């Protein structure tokens, strides 16, 4: 919709776009832009009526996003530190001065120690896809700077998915309305995937069972037919126990496994060590509840697994994710509508490492560092050659583990 005044000027228009936040919902938005005495300003953000998945509503965070855009605390010009680190003392600078300072520091570091001295800590999880994968990454690829790999938040789960399913995409979340059983493992969609619970409720009203596996009594868990409050870090054990139970009770989809899977024999051999009773001792769950999960999942079709990222946040997170993802394969829970696995729905996103490959630019291969270990490789006295850390779209002191080590690393005077 566009409103034009008598002079032919646009006074108000509605722009249809997509939410860029790092959220599985990818909501469609209708953003009202109004001409005011201060210029064009966002005056309203709501759901676009054109998306059936967004369904006419959006989260309160995005609905109030204009308050963040025009907040008086928002930093609108470069700031250069004038006091000690942590003192919060800065002065405003022009973009020319700020960019010149950054370029000068980078040139000096590269001249002294080579491009390994510059580390691109570019996270940008809530940036638009093309923006996130565009010229910032191209610049650092051309420079040959070190890559801070995204080894935090979904990295382990993503690697596990690739190792089990390869390039297979997630099931469409809207398909869950056709499921007869929904297993939600390690996810809290009421908070972080708000358009998914209504679809689960729709399936439940049609007779579907709902199982939630989560140490916490989340809102979704409170509405589930079965809530398994598993001991953190023991998800792999539960998954293996289910697989072992299926093998013992004839629930395995042998024809599907033979046609579509490799390595099932080794997995089942490992699972044979985990009886229901032994798994109950380790996971802190009742043996009867584990049996119920295995029986429901083994006999109900179609079943949809919604796997989250909770189980990856343990030292054995990769093994847990792989074991969980193997269960739909062992049970043959694919093909039929309403079955499959819902994981990340951003599989089609442009990937900067693929878009700007090493071979596109001259020079030696770029080195990489684990983003989440910045407190180690940038620690005071570290032998790592990092001299310039370029942080964009991230807050390392908040998001990285071992916070005291991260604070010490960022307190270096050099």
C-alpha positions as CSV (number, residue, x, y, z in Angstrom):
1,X,0.0,0.0,0.0
2,X,1.2,3.5,-0.9
3,X,-0.3,6.8,0.2
4,X,0.5,9.9,-2.0
5,X,-0.2,13.5,-1.0
6,X,-1.6,16.2,-3.3
7,X,1.9,17.2,-4.5
8,X,2.5,13.6,-5.7
9,X,4.9,12.8,-2.8
10,X,4.7,9.4,-1.1
11,X,3.8,10.0,2.5
12,X,3.3,6.4,3.6
13,X,4.2,3.0,2.1
14,X,4.2,-0.6,3.2
15,X,7.3,-2.6,2.3
16,X,7.0,-6.3,2.3
17,X,10.2,-8.1,3.4
18,X,11.5,-10.9,5.5
19,X,12.8,-11.0,9.1
20,X,16.6,-11.4,9.2
21,X,16.8,-12.6,12.8
22,X,18.5,-16.0,13.3
23,X,15.3,-17.8,13.9
24,X,13.7,-20.9,12.1
25,X,10.5,-19.0,11.4
26,X,11.8,-16.6,8.7
27,X,8.7,-14.5,9.1
28,X,7.3,-12.4,6.3
29,X,6.9,-8.8,7.4
30,X,4.9,-5.7,6.4
31,X,6.9,-2.6,7.4
32,X,5.1,0.7,7.3
33,X,7.4,3.6,6.4
34,X,6.0,7.1,6.9
35,X,7.3,10.5,5.8
36,X,7.7,12.6,8.9
37,X,9.3,16.0,9.8
38,X,12.5,13.9,10.5
39,X,12.4,12.1,7.2
40,X,11.3,8.6,6.3
41,X,10.8,6.5,9.4
42,X,9.5,3.1,10.3
43,X,6.2,3.6,12.1
44,X,4.9,0.0,12.2
45,X,6.1,-3.6,11.8
46,X,3.7,-6.4,11.5
47,X,3.1,-9.7,9.7
48,X,2.7,-9.7,6.0
49,X,-0.7,-11.1,5.0
50,X,0.8,-13.0,2.1
51,X,2.6,-15.8,4.2
52,X,0.6,-18.8,5.3
53,X,3.4,-19.8,7.7
54,X,3.7,-16.4,9.4
55,X,-0.1,-16.7,9.7
56,X,-0.8,-13.0,10.4
57,X,1.3,-12.6,13.6
58,X,4.9,-12.1,14.6
59,X,6.9,-12.1,17.8
60,X,6.9,-9.1,20.2
61,X,10.6,-8.6,19.7
62,X,10.3,-7.9,16.0
63,X,7.0,-6.0,16.4
64,X,8.8,-3.5,18.6
65,X,12.0,-3.4,16.5
66,X,11.5,0.2,15.4
67,X,12.1,1.2,19.1
68,X,15.6,-0.2,18.7
69,X,16.2,1.5,15.4
70,X,15.4,4.9,16.8
71,X,16.6,4.3,20.4
72,X,18.6,7.3,21.8
73,X,21.2,4.8,22.9
74,X,21.9,3.5,19.4
75,X,25.4,4.3,18.2
76,X,25.2,6.2,14.9
77,X,28.8,7.2,14.4
78,X,32.3,5.6,14.9
79,X,33.7,5.7,18.4
80,X,37.4,5.6,19.2
81,X,38.6,4.5,22.6
82,X,40.3,7.2,24.7
83,X,40.6,5.5,28.1
84,X,41.7,2.2,29.4
85,X,40.0,-0.9,28.1
86,X,36.8,-1.5,30.0
87,X,36.5,2.0,31.2
88,X,33.9,2.9,28.5
89,X,35.7,6.1,27.5
90,X,35.3,6.9,23.8
91,X,35.1,9.9,21.5
92,X,33.2,10.3,18.3
93,X,35.1,10.1,15.0
94,X,34.3,10.5,11.3
95,X,34.0,7.5,9.1
96,X,37.0,8.6,7.2
97,X,39.1,8.7,10.4
98,X,37.8,5.4,11.7
99,X,38.2,3.5,8.5
100,X,41.7,5.0,8.0
101,X,42.7,3.8,11.5
102,X,41.4,0.3,10.8
103,X,43.2,0.1,7.5
104,X,46.4,1.5,9.0
105,X,46.4,-1.2,11.8
106,X,45.7,-4.0,9.3
107,X,48.4,-2.9,6.9
108,X,50.9,-2.7,9.7
109,X,50.0,-6.1,11.0
110,X,50.2,-7.7,7.6
111,X,53.5,-6.0,6.8
112,X,55.0,-7.4,10.1
113,X,53.5,-10.8,10.3
114,X,51.6,-11.6,7.1
115,X,47.8,-11.9,6.6
116,X,47.6,-14.5,9.4
117,X,47.9,-11.6,11.8
118,X,44.4,-10.4,10.8
119,X,41.5,-12.5,12.1
120,X,38.0,-12.1,10.7
121,X,35.6,-12.7,13.6
122,X,32.5,-12.2,11.5
123,X,29.4,-13.9,12.9
124,X,26.5,-11.9,11.6
125,X,23.8,-14.5,12.4
126,X,21.0,-11.9,12.2
127,X,22.2,-10.2,9.0
128,X,20.5,-10.7,5.7
129,X,21.7,-13.7,3.8
130,X,23.3,-11.8,0.9
131,X,24.7,-9.2,3.2
132,X,26.3,-11.8,5.5
133,X,27.9,-13.6,2.5
134,X,28.9,-10.6,0.5
135,X,31.7,-8.0,0.4
136,X,32.9,-8.3,4.0
137,X,33.8,-11.9,3.4
138,X,35.1,-11.1,-0.1
139,X,37.4,-8.5,1.4
140,X,38.9,-10.8,4.0
141,X,39.3,-13.6,1.4
142,X,41.2,-11.2,-0.9
143,X,43.4,-10.1,2.0
144,X,44.0,-13.7,3.0
145,X,43.0,-13.1,6.6
146,X,42.5,-15.8,9.1
147,X,38.9,-17.2,9.4
148,X,37.3,-17.5,12.8
149,X,35.2,-20.6,11.9
150,X,31.6,-20.6,13.2
151,X,32.2,-23.3,15.8
152,X,29.5,-22.1,18.2
153,X,25.7,-22.4,18.1
154,X,24.6,-25.2,15.7
155,X,28.1,-26.0,14.3
156,X,28.2,-29.4,16.0
157,X,24.6,-30.1,15.0
158,X,25.3,-29.0,11.4
159,X,28.3,-31.3,11.1
160,X,26.3,-34.2,12.6
161,X,23.5,-33.6,10.1
162,X,25.9,-33.5,7.2
163,X,27.6,-36.7,8.3
164,X,24.3,-38.6,8.6
165,X,22.2,-37.0,5.8
166,X,24.7,-35.3,3.5
167,X,22.9,-32.6,1.5
168,X,19.4,-33.7,2.4
169,X,17.3,-30.7,3.4
170,X,15.1,-30.4,6.5
171,X,11.5,-31.5,6.3
172,X,9.0,-28.7,5.8
173,X,7.8,-27.7,9.3
174,X,4.3,-27.4,7.9
175,X,4.2,-31.1,7.2
176,X,3.9,-31.8,10.9
177,X,0.2,-31.3,10.8
178,X,0.0,-34.7,9.0
179,X,2.0,-36.5,11.6
180,X,0.6,-39.1,14.0
181,X,3.6,-38.7,16.4
182,X,5.8,-35.7,17.0
183,X,9.1,-36.1,18.8
184,X,10.7,-32.8,19.9
185,X,14.2,-33.5,21.1
186,X,16.5,-30.8,22.4
187,X,14.4,-27.9,21.1
188,X,12.3,-25.2,22.9
189,X,10.1,-24.0,20.0
190,X,7.7,-22.0,22.2
191,X,10.6,-19.6,22.8
192,X,12.8,-19.9,19.7
193,X,10.4,-21.2,16.9
194,X,7.1,-19.6,17.8
195,X,5.2,-20.5,14.7
196,X,5.9,-24.3,15.1
197,X,3.9,-25.0,18.3
198,X,0.5,-24.1,16.7
199,X,1.3,-26.6,14.0
200,X,2.0,-29.2,16.6
201,X,-1.2,-28.3,18.4
202,X,-3.1,-28.8,15.1
203,X,-1.6,-32.2,14.8
204,X,-2.4,-33.1,18.4
205,X,-6.0,-32.0,17.9
206,X,-6.1,-34.5,15.0
207,X,-5.0,-37.2,17.3
208,X,-1.2,-37.1,17.1
209,X,0.9,-37.9,20.2
210,X,3.6,-35.5,21.3
211,X,6.9,-36.4,23.0
212,X,9.3,-33.9,24.4
213,X,12.9,-34.8,25.4
214,X,14.3,-31.9,27.4
215,X,15.8,-31.6,30.9
216,X,13.6,-28.6,31.5
217,X,9.9,-28.5,31.9
218,X,9.3,-26.2,29.0
219,X,5.9,-24.9,27.9
220,X,5.9,-27.5,25.1
221,X,6.9,-30.2,27.6
222,X,4.0,-29.3,29.8
223,X,1.6,-29.9,26.9
224,X,3.2,-33.2,25.8
225,X,1.8,-36.7,26.1
226,X,5.2,-37.8,27.3
227,X,8.0,-35.6,28.7
228,X,11.4,-37.2,29.2
229,X,13.4,-34.9,31.5
230,X,16.7,-36.5,30.5
231,X,19.9,-35.9,32.4
232,X,22.0,-33.4,30.4
233,X,24.8,-35.1,28.3
234,X,23.1,-38.5,28.1
235,X,21.1,-38.1,24.9
236,X,23.3,-40.5,23.0
237,X,22.6,-43.2,25.5
238,X,18.8,-42.7,25.2
239,X,19.0,-42.9,21.4
240,X,21.1,-46.0,21.4
241,X,18.8,-47.7,23.9
242,X,15.8,-47.0,21.5
243,X,17.8,-48.4,18.6
244,X,18.6,-51.5,20.6
245,X,15.0,-52.0,21.6
246,X,13.9,-51.7,18.0
247,X,16.5,-54.3,17.0
248,X,15.3,-56.7,19.8
249,X,11.6,-56.3,19.0
250,X,11.7,-56.3,15.2
251,X,11.0,-52.6,14.7
252,X,13.9,-52.0,12.3
253,X,13.1,-51.0,8.7
254,X,15.5,-53.5,7.2
255,X,14.5,-52.8,3.5
256,X,14.9,-49.0,4.0
257,X,18.2,-49.4,5.8
258,X,19.6,-51.7,3.0
259,X,18.5,-49.2,0.3
260,X,19.5,-46.0,1.9
261,X,22.0,-46.4,4.8
262,X,25.6,-47.3,5.4
263,X,27.1,-48.2,8.7
264,X,23.9,-49.4,10.4
265,X,25.5,-52.7,11.5
266,X,28.2,-50.8,13.4
267,X,25.7,-48.5,15.0
268,X,23.5,-51.4,16.1
269,X,26.5,-53.2,17.5
270,X,27.3,-50.2,19.7
271,X,23.6,-49.9,20.7
272,X,23.5,-53.5,21.8
273,X,25.4,-52.5,25.0
274,X,22.5,-50.3,26.0
275,X,19.5,-52.1,27.5
276,X,16.5,-50.1,28.6
277,X,17.4,-50.6,32.3
278,X,21.1,-49.6,31.9
279,X,20.0,-46.5,29.9
280,X,17.5,-45.6,32.7
281,X,20.3,-45.6,35.2
282,X,22.5,-43.3,33.1
283,X,19.8,-40.9,31.8
284,X,17.9,-40.6,35.0
285,X,14.7,-41.6,33.3
286,X,12.2,-44.3,34.2
287,X,12.7,-47.5,32.3
288,X,9.0,-47.6,31.5
289,X,9.1,-44.1,29.9
290,X,12.1,-45.1,27.7
291,X,10.1,-48.2,26.6
292,X,7.1,-46.0,25.9
293,X,9.1,-43.7,23.7
294,X,10.6,-46.7,21.8
295,X,7.3,-48.4,21.3
296,X,5.4,-45.3,20.2
297,X,8.2,-44.3,17.8
298,X,8.7,-47.8,16.5
299,X,5.0,-48.4,15.8
300,X,3.5,-45.0,14.8
301,X,3.6,-43.8,11.3
302,X,4.0,-41.1,10.2
303,X,6.4,-39.8,12.9
304,X,8.2,-36.5,12.6
305,X,11.3,-35.7,14.6
306,X,12.0,-32.0,15.4
307,X,15.6,-32.0,16.6
308,X,17.0,-28.9,18.3
309,X,20.5,-27.8,19.5
310,X,20.3,-28.5,23.2
311,X,22.0,-31.9,23.1
312,X,25.0,-30.5,21.1
313,X,26.1,-28.3,24.0
314,X,28.0,-31.1,25.8
315,X,31.4,-32.7,25.3
316,X,29.7,-35.6,23.5
317,X,27.3,-33.4,21.6
318,X,28.3,-34.6,18.1
319,X,27.8,-38.2,19.1
320,X,24.4,-37.4,20.6
321,X,23.2,-35.6,17.5
322,X,24.3,-38.4,15.2
323,X,22.7,-41.1,17.3
324,X,19.4,-39.2,17.4
325,X,19.4,-38.5,13.7
326,X,20.0,-42.2,13.0
327,X,16.8,-43.2,14.6
328,X,14.4,-42.1,11.7
329,X,16.7,-44.0,9.4
330,X,16.7,-47.2,11.4
331,X,12.9,-46.9,11.7
332,X,12.4,-45.9,8.0
333,X,10.5,-42.8,9.0
334,X,10.6,-41.1,5.6
335,X,8.7,-40.9,2.4
336,X,5.2,-40.9,4.0
337,X,3.8,-37.4,4.4
338,X,4.1,-36.2,7.9
339,X,7.3,-38.2,8.5
340,X,11.0,-37.1,8.5
341,X,13.3,-34.8,10.4
342,X,12.9,-31.1,10.9
343,X,16.3,-29.4,11.5
344,X,17.7,-26.2,10.3
345,X,15.5,-24.6,7.6
346,X,18.3,-22.4,6.3
347,X,20.0,-25.1,4.1
348,X,19.5,-23.0,1.0
349,X,21.3,-19.9,2.4
350,X,24.2,-18.5,0.5
351,X,27.4,-19.6,2.2
352,X,30.3,-17.1,2.2
353,X,33.0,-19.8,2.2
354,X,31.5,-21.3,-0.9
355,X,30.7,-17.9,-2.5
356,X,34.2,-16.6,-2.1
357,X,36.4,-19.7,-2.4
358,X,40.2,-19.6,-1.8
359,X,40.9,-20.3,-5.4
360,X,39.1,-17.0,-6.4
361,X,42.1,-15.0,-5.0
362,X,45.8,-15.4,-5.3
363,X,47.9,-16.3,-2.3
364,X,48.5,-19.2,0.1
365,X,45.6,-21.1,1.8
366,X,43.9,-19.2,4.6
367,X,44.3,-20.5,8.1
368,X,41.3,-20.9,10.4
369,X,40.7,-20.7,14.2
370,X,37.8,-22.0,16.3
371,X,35.6,-19.0,17.1
372,X,34.5,-20.3,20.5
373,X,38.1,-20.6,21.7
374,X,39.1,-17.0,21.3
375,X,39.9,-16.9,25.0
376,X,42.7,-19.4,24.2
377,X,44.3,-18.3,21.0
378,X,44.1,-14.6,21.9
379,X,45.1,-15.1,25.5
380,X,47.8,-12.8,27.0
381,X,51.2,-14.3,26.1
382,X,49.7,-16.5,23.4
383,X,52.1,-17.4,20.5
384,X,49.2,-17.0,18.0
385,X,50.2,-14.3,15.4
386,X,46.8,-12.5,15.7
387,X,47.4,-8.7,16.0
388,X,44.1,-7.4,14.6
389,X,40.7,-8.9,15.5
390,X,37.9,-7.6,13.3
391,X,34.6,-8.3,15.1
392,X,31.3,-7.9,13.2
393,X,27.9,-9.1,14.2
394,X,29.1,-10.7,17.4
395,X,29.6,-10.1,21.1
396,X,32.5,-12.4,22.0
397,X,32.5,-11.5,25.8
398,X,28.9,-12.6,26.0
399,X,28.6,-15.5,23.5
400,X,31.9,-17.4,24.0
401,X,32.6,-19.9,26.8
402,X,35.2,-19.5,29.5
403,X,34.2,-15.8,30.0
404,X,37.1,-14.9,32.3
405,X,39.6,-16.1,29.7
406,X,37.8,-14.1,27.0
407,X,37.8,-11.0,29.1
408,X,41.5,-11.4,29.8
409,X,42.1,-11.8,26.0
410,X,40.3,-8.7,25.2
411,X,42.0,-6.8,27.9
412,X,45.4,-7.0,26.2
413,X,47.0,-3.6,25.6
414,X,48.4,-4.6,22.3
